[in-house]
Amino acid sequence: MTEQHLPAASTGTDEAVLRIVADVLNVPHVSPADSFYDFGGTSLQAMRICARLSKELGLRVGPEVLFDSDTLADVIAATEA
């Protein structure tokens, strides 16, 4: 029998990050497996996301996190570091 890795349970912060990203990108829903670039994310949108993360959640995340992350799960992980 092979070992299966289950995704970690999402937190309220995780959901809030995804909600903010979806709102700024003007899409109905994003998932942790999505990439900022999947939605044509721009540098201006990255700045808006970072500003909202700071204002609404008190998270200090630079736009480079969005640019350097393969998925939104990586962005969420960076907010928890």
C-alpha positions as CSV (number, residue, x, y, z in Angstrom):
1,M,0.0,0.0,0.0
2,T,1.4,3.4,-0.9
3,E,1.4,6.3,1.4
4,Q,-1.0,9.1,0.4
5,H,-0.4,12.7,1.2
6,L,-3.5,14.6,2.0
7,P,-3.6,18.3,1.6
8,A,-3.5,20.2,4.9
9,A,-6.8,21.6,6.1
10,S,-7.3,25.1,4.9
11,T,-7.5,27.9,7.5
12,G,-9.6,31.0,7.5
13,T,-6.5,32.9,6.5
14,D,-6.0,30.6,3.5
15,E,-9.5,31.2,2.4
16,A,-9.1,35.0,2.9
17,V,-6.0,35.0,0.8
18,L,-7.7,33.1,-2.0
19,R,-10.8,35.4,-1.8
20,I,-8.6,38.6,-2.1
21,V,-6.7,37.1,-5.0
22,A,-9.9,36.2,-6.8
23,D,-11.4,39.6,-6.1
24,V,-8.4,41.6,-7.4
25,L,-8.1,39.3,-10.5
26,N,-11.9,39.7,-11.0
27,V,-12.6,36.0,-11.3
28,P,-15.2,34.1,-9.3
29,H,-12.9,31.5,-7.7
30,V,-9.2,30.6,-7.4
31,S,-7.8,27.4,-5.9
32,P,-4.5,26.8,-4.1
33,A,-3.4,24.8,-7.2
34,D,-3.8,27.9,-9.5
35,S,-1.0,30.2,-10.5
36,F,-1.2,34.0,-10.4
37,Y,-0.2,33.8,-14.0
38,D,-3.0,31.4,-15.0
39,F,-5.3,34.5,-14.8
40,G,-3.0,36.9,-16.6
41,G,-1.9,38.5,-13.3
42,T,-0.1,41.8,-13.7
43,S,2.4,43.8,-11.6
44,L,-0.4,46.3,-10.7
45,Q,-2.7,43.5,-9.6
46,A,0.2,42.0,-7.5
47,M,0.6,45.3,-5.7
48,R,-3.1,45.5,-5.1
49,I,-3.2,42.0,-3.7
50,C,-0.3,42.8,-1.4
51,A,-1.9,46.0,-0.2
52,R,-5.2,44.2,0.6
53,L,-3.3,41.3,2.4
54,S,-1.7,43.9,4.5
55,K,-4.8,46.0,5.2
56,E,-7.3,43.2,5.7
57,L,-5.1,40.5,7.2
58,G,-2.1,42.3,8.6
59,L,0.2,40.1,6.3
60,R,3.4,41.6,4.9
61,V,3.9,40.0,1.5
62,G,5.9,41.6,-1.3
63,P,4.8,41.3,-4.9
64,E,7.8,39.1,-5.6
65,V,6.1,36.3,-3.7
66,L,3.4,36.3,-6.3
67,F,5.9,36.5,-9.1
68,D,8.1,33.7,-7.8
69,S,5.5,31.3,-6.6
70,D,4.3,28.5,-8.9
71,T,1.0,28.2,-7.2
72,L,-1.2,30.1,-4.8
73,A,-0.5,27.4,-2.3
74,D,3.1,28.6,-2.4
75,V,1.9,32.2,-1.8
76,I,-0.2,31.0,1.2
77,A,2.8,29.1,2.6
78,A,4.9,32.3,2.3
79,T,2.4,34.2,4.3
80,E,2.7,31.6,7.1
81,A,6.5,31.7,7.2
